[in-house]
Amino acid sequence: MPLDNCSNCGKVFAKSNRDICPACWEAEQVLVDKIADYLHRRPSSTADDVLAELGVSQPDLVRILRRGRLKGYEQLASLLLCERCGAPADRGTFCANCRSVVLQLTEQPEEPVEEDFMAHRARQRPPAPRPHSPSVEPQQGTQDLSGRPRQDVWRDRER
């Protein structure tokens, strides 16, 4: 498993499918249970009531809502605003309209690169000449594929 730093406390942990360590997950779960219990007992409570009565900080509550850990509580939706347009978001960082726009933008294929780096590099610098032995000039048809003289030792042998 890959290691990662917890986004809450900064400790290193073995990352699974969460971006926070198990200790912070447990602490957050206690907070989620506390908020859910409060909203179950007082269904007409607003987000401001939850913040004031339970002493939860607004960033903590927003983080829990963005992770989708308190689903079904519409009275808390006023805290989640779309980061793109500012409209209320039901979950995550974008509202439904902006989420579909972002998905369409990310699904479009990238435009092809007109020239790749190696072709550009080849045009910038001519290839260096290959060194060969000046004393031995190969005859026509006696070079191998790399341009070096072939060594046909086997022809000189007696059978």
N, C-alpha and C positions, 0 to 999 in steps of 0.2 A: 504494500500500500504506500502511496506517496505521502510525504510529510508536508504539512502546511502550518501556517501560523493562524491561530484563532483570531477572527475579526473582532471579537469582544475584548479578550484579555491579552492577546499576543503570544500565548504559550504555543509551543510546538506540539502537534498531535498528529496521529495517523488519520489522514483525511479519508472519509468514506463518501457519503453523499451530502454532508453538511459542511458549512464553512465555519462552524464554531466547534470548540472542543467539547467532549462529553460533560465536563463539569459546568460549563456555561449553558449547555443544552438542558441539563437538569435544573439549573437555576431559572432558566427561561421557562421551562415547563411548569415550575411552581407558580411563576407569575401568570402564565397563560391560564392555569387552573383557577387562580385567584380572580382574574378578570372575568373568565367565563362564569364562575359561580356568582359573582356580583351581578353580571348582566342577566343571568337566569333568575335571580331573586328580584331584580329591579329592571324589567324589560323596557321601561320608558326612559331609562337613563341615557344621557348624551355622552359624547366623548369627554366633554369638560367635567361632567360628574365623575366619570371613571378616573380622570387625572387627579381631581381634587380629593375624592373619597379614599382612593387606594394609595395615593402618593406615588403613582407611577410617573416616570418622566415621559414627556411627549416623544422624544427620540426612541425610547425603548418601546413604546406602544406602536409607533409607526414601523419600527423594524419588525416587530411581531406580526403586524398586519401585512407588511410587504412579503414576508415569508409564507403567508397564507395559513398561519396557525390559529387564527380566530375567524373562521368562515361563518357566514350566516348572521352576523351582527351588523345590520345596515346602519345602525346609529353611530358606528365608528367610522363609516365611510368618509365622513367629512375631513378626517385627518389625512387620508390618502389622496394626494393630488398628482395628476399626470406630470411628469417631468418635462414633457414636450409642449403641452398646450395649457396646463393648469386646471383642466377639468377634473372632476372627481374620478378616481380610479377604483375599480372593484378589488384589484389585487395587483401585486407587482409594482412596477414603476410607470406603466403607461395605461391610459384608458383604452377601452375596446377599439375605438376608432384609430388611435395612434398605434396601437399594437398591430392592427392589420396593415397600416401603412409601412411600419418598420419591417414587418415580415415580407411585404412585397419588395421593399428595397433590398433586403438581404438575399432574396431568392433570385434576383436578376443576375444573369451571368456577367462577369467582368468583361470589359472590352479587351480584345486580344492585344497583346503588346506588339507594336509594329516591328520591332527588331529585338532580338534577344541580345544578351550581353556579349556572348562569345562572337557573334557575327560583327557586332560593333567593334570589339577588341581587335578582330582580325583585320578590319579596314583601317584601324588606327596605326597598327604596326605591321610591316611586312614580315613574313616568316624568316627566321634566321637561317642562313645556309647550313646544310649538314656537313660536318667535318668528315673528310675521308683522307686516306693516305695518299699524298701527292706522288709517291714513287711508284705506285701500282695503279695504272689506269685500266679500268675494266674494259673489255671489248663489248661490242654490241651483243646484247642478249645474255651477258654473263653477270647481270646484277640481280640480287634478290628484290623482294618487294620494298624493302626499306632503302634501296639505292646503294647498298654496300656490295662489294665484289663477292660473288658466290664462291664457295670453297668446294669444288667438286673433287674431293679426295678419292672417292670411290672409283672414278674413271681410270686413275693411274694404277690401280691394283691389277695384279694378274689373277686370272681365274683358275 
